Amino acid sequence: MFTKISTWFSNKKESDSAAGGKDVVVYAPLDGRLISLEEVPDPAFAQKMLGDGMAIEPISKKVLAPFAGKVVAAFPTQHAIGLRSAAGLECLIHVGIDTVTLNGRGFRLLIEEGQIVKQGQPLIELDLDVLRSSGKALSTPVIITNSDCWQIKQRSEEQNVVAGNAILFIAQPVE
């Protein structure tokens, strides 16, 4: 599954590298408690196999776009979204751990692949009751999937974040 994720993001058609060397501010896509990737109960995320980032233990029902960009992956199971900024930063928002097995139950996509979104625009609506009753961990990683081109310059030190307002991290082009 993880090799397929990288192929969704790495078409390299629109932006092979960072445009103009500009940093990208990545805002929190959910309200909740901020945790490090190492705290996520899944080795693929905790060991940063898919890329660096941060995660949120969500308490809100809508996943918001963490920056303006294009939806480059809208998973059929509705549990994850891939975005690409105009500068070329690619991020994956993966709601929960092993939530792919829910086959969309508890999720409602509000956007389509290929759509241009604004920072703060709702992407996915969550039914937290359904998701919690599934027994799945709701840790939501937000990771840079093209870490060969981008790196985290600064991470939030906040414990709790508000979607669309709190900065999760600032990404910069790799030199």
Secondary structure, DSSP 8 states (H G I E B T S, - for coil): -HHHHHHHHTT-SS-SS-STT--EEEE-SSSEEEEEGGGSSSHHHHTTSS--EEEEEE-SSEEE-SSSEEEEEE-TTSSEEEEE-TT--EEEEE-SSSGGGGTTTTEEE-S-TT-EE-TT-EEEEE-HHHHHHTT----EEEEES-TTTEEEEEE---SEE-TTTSEEEEEEE--
